[in-house]
Amino acid sequence: MRNLKDYLMLTDKGYSDLKKAIAACTITNLSLMLPFVVTIQLFVELLKPLMGQEISWMNMWILLGAGVIGAIIVFLANKYDYKKTYVTSYLEAETTRISVAEHIRKLPMSFFNTKGISDLTTNIMADVTTSEHVLSHVIPQLCANAISITIVCTALAIFDWRMALAIFFTVPLALIVIYGSKKIQNRLSEKVVVAKLKASDQVQEYLDGIKVIKACGLSGSKFSALDDALRTMKKMAIKMEFGTGVFVTGAQMLLQAGIGVTVFVGTYLLTGGQIALIPLLMFFVIVVRIYGPILVEFALLPELFHHRTATRRMRTLMTTPIMEGSTQKKLTRWNIDFENVSFSYNAQNPKEDMVIKKMTASIPSNAITALVGPSGSGKSTVSRLIARFWDVNEGTVKVGGVDVKTLDPEHLMSYMSFVFQDVVLFNDTVYNNIRIGNMDATEEEVMAAAKAACCDEFVSNLPCGYQTMLGENGCTLSGGERQRISIARALLKNAPIVLLDEATASLDPENEALIQQAISQLIAGKTVIVIAHRLRTVAGADKIIVLNEGKLVEEGTHKALIKTKGLYEKMYRIQQESLGWSVGKP
Ligand code: ADP
């Protein structure tokens, strides 16, 4: 039974609840036998005139009373059973979903490079739903039925072993058919999961790109990809249902052949005078009744096989190592050092695709350091390595002299604020979206941060001010407004290190001025790392690090780098010249 816990990936509580659910289901099954036993007894009583005996009305009343009591017991047992199976399995599903979500949160970003969102959504939703269904509808019933069938089988064998053998003779044969098909069923269910994942990927891509699809008139080709994926999913689902149906129906037919065997053996024994008529009739009634739960067992077994696919996927996810580290180490200094760092996004073959190559650099504390370089040179990657979104392949990244690999990522994150170009907003109020920066902040602090980030003016124009609900990912706000909310968050967090992806790249002058004002509030007195796309905005930085193809090629102040006449000076010159271009008639 210990293995059942691991096999089903249950928590201790889930496992103990499952045992109670099996017990509850068994009680229900046994209680359901009461009306059956009463009916048999009534049957025997009513057949008495056939044997030349009189019906005992006293017995009939007793049986009626027993029937009523039996019905009450069945009702109470069912109620207990419902609570123990359904309620507890939903509770277990909730706990599992939370622990899967927690685990996913702690996984390294490299993991998300190999797994899509729909795959992970399937892990949290569909796979857990499969387990929930198996816990509530399959295992308790399967075990309880097996227990009650064994009890009935033993009782019948004691009464007449030859008839019991005739009744249960076909059960192992039918079981062989079901178990024999296990491999095929597993293969089919894996194919269904793959088809479902592909379809949900396509649905997501279709919905994400709906604007582009409309704008580019791609509806035909994009829709046909979705259509194909949905058609394959339907085909695979029908194939699986058919595959399961063939084996289950085959096993059920084989089992029901037992009715014929029972009638044949019974008649043979009756004609040989080895069994009386009433017990024989009783066996005939029982054979029809007892096959009901066995047929249910056969229908439930394939569900258990299919569940294996879901647990295997869950096990793979839950055994993927999380990023570990100390949550206790307190950082007191904010200088950042890259020591001979090499990094590749390709976890399988890192040597092939090094994005950062043997980089050594130091970022001073309480100063502004700009990362510049051509597109794809590794600026964003450097900022992600500082925040330990990824772990380096070689060398060390240190914050305040401490290797970030030894720090718990969430603990490290508590020392950092981010302002990126793609701001993530939640489908919640403006107020709550800002408060995410510091959940312990008071209302005054949230308002002060919003004001300092120049959010006040546009928020006051929203229908319910700070209590206005933002659409999914803040789709109702402009790019500049979203960025100001993210700056307000960072201000509220008040972390000593600020990572800025030059946020003003694609903004109109009014928004740009407001954002510049908000940013200057944010970075005052902090260790700031700016990923700069436009060099004129970083001319005032305390230090400029120039990257090219993942290597540090120059570093120094704007003045010094201009003098060097290297890559920085060239990029600066080109950008200055391009400032002069305009769209218009020649
Ligand atoms: P920059 O910020 O200078 O434009 P990046 O750090 O974003 O450059 O990218 C450096 C290189 O790493 C590029 O070749 C880019 O294609 C690659 N890269 C960036 N992000 C990922 C990722 N998540 N997975 C794989 N490769 C990536």
Residues whose N, C-alpha, C, O or C-beta is under 5 A from the ligand:
A	BS01	ADP	Y345 V355 P374 S375 G376 S377 G378 K379 S380 T381
